[in-house]
Amino acid sequence: MDNSKIRRISSMLISVYNEILQVEERYLRKSQFRDISVKEVHTIDAITMYDHKTTTAVARQLKLSPGTVTASIDNLVRKGYVVRLQSNDDRRVIRLGLTRKGRLIYRAHESFHRHMTESFIEGMDDDQVDLIEKSLLNLRAFLEITDDKGGHEN
């Protein structure tokens, strides 16, 4: 493939990634959720409304250390977005749940991503959407392999 095309696509990927984070940050600053960061919203997203995960499970999903996630969860508990729940099966196990406020931001974030995705694939036929999905799977596989190796080898 032409190097100039690869550079253009690379530049667009970087730009889109940064713009998504900036738009999410601006939305938060203008909303009722001014006290929360994008990283904290992504922690809430990993906790989900549907499962009561442990801190370790959330850390694994976010690919962060349990200590980093614990600090974020401490802040989210203090801000009223997350609660710690003692497991009925094993009282030593602490699971995480979302408060009403946490569920509100979870739904708002989910809605943002749904609208962003719908806009992204608008006007595409099924074959084009399949190609986008394949491309994203390729990108994800690259990122996972690179992460596992601790860097990219040429």
Secondary structure as UniProt FT lines:
FT   HELIX           3..30
FT   TURN            34..35
FT   HELIX           38..47
FT   HELIX           55..62
FT   HELIX           66..79
FT   STRAND          82..86
FT   TURN            91..92
FT   STRAND          94..98
FT   HELIX           100..121
FT   TURN            122..123
FT   HELIX           126..149
//
